């Protein structure tokens, strides 16, 4: 089951367009695959869901480790390699988060895990601008699951604190314009009760030719 889990997570991260399909597959496997006994005497049975969550945690931590590695690459002769790794970091971070959002929709990822992920992406230091990949990922995350998270009053209060932080990020002078508009869009979406406005819908539409 470990091999199956690793294969699914790897494919979902690299092909985020198909995240809903991979998450649905995971839901079926969680339901259909029987648990198997633990190697340790008296240990709990191991389920596919348990293995999947461990694999997701490893994928998330792998992106965090790559981020730390990039920060250490300060030499001029590492510029090209650093840019390549930054592109890979963005791909993995956004891919991870989009897949995690779909797993949450399938009731595989818990609310507690989701809040832990959001806190990591926003960063512990309110004075420091998070990495661009993290800001983009958090926007994708809330676009995907914000409505579901806001359904419970307890979550809504927690989300309020996240969006106060996003509002601060939107005015940060070092935030690129592309990310600023992404943040503003997700703030507008929440303000509109998670119903896309005509403008945001039209941005993703193509007008058919007569």
SULGI-V521528 format. One line per field, one symbol per residue. burial: I if it has 9 or more other C-alpha atoms within 8 Angstrom, else O. Layout:
burial: ???
This chain:
burial: OOOOIIOIIOOIIIIIOOIIOIIIOOIOIIOOOOOOOIOOOOOOOIIIOOIIIOIIOOIIOOIOOIIOOIOOIOOOOIIOOIOOIIOOIIIIIIIIIIIIIIIIIIOIIOOOOIOOOIIOIIIOOOOOIIOOIIIIIIIIIIIIIIIOIIOOOOIIOOIOOOIOIIIOIIOOOOIOOOIIIIIIIIIOIIOIOIOOOOOIIOOOOOOOOO
